[in-house]
Amino acid sequence: DMSAACPAGAVRWEEEAWDGLMRWRLEGGSLLRVSHAQLGAFPAERLVRHPPSWGYLFTSPWAVYASFPLSRAVDDASLTDRALGRSVEPWQWAEAARYNEAAAGESSSDDEDAP
């Protein structure tokens, strides 16, 4: 069973992929958290509704995933970088900054270990 009860009646769904290297879970019905055994936890993606299509978007500082075919931003103002940037929460930007800082620290130590 991939779901389990969480506090406040929320549902958590978890799954593994790529021979157990990746794990993801849906928290509270609106946050997707993905982690990788070697790369760590990625910033959370927030699930939002796209009113014109009534589809869903997962938004993060790095990517947008849609449950519907994406039209060009010039044809749908809600899909411009500026509009999508407003749907990313400040805490998501903070998670991305922490991930980038950790990754930069790891690559610096890898460079020091190189012959």
Beta strands, then each sheet from edge to edge (+ up, - down):
strand 1: 3-5
strand 2: 11-17
strand 3: 22-27
strand 4: 31-36
strand 5: 40-41
strand 6: 45-50
strand 7: 55-59
strand 8: 64-66
sheet 1: 1+ 2- 3+ 4- 5+
sheet 2: 1+ 2- 3+ 4- 6+ 7- 8+
end
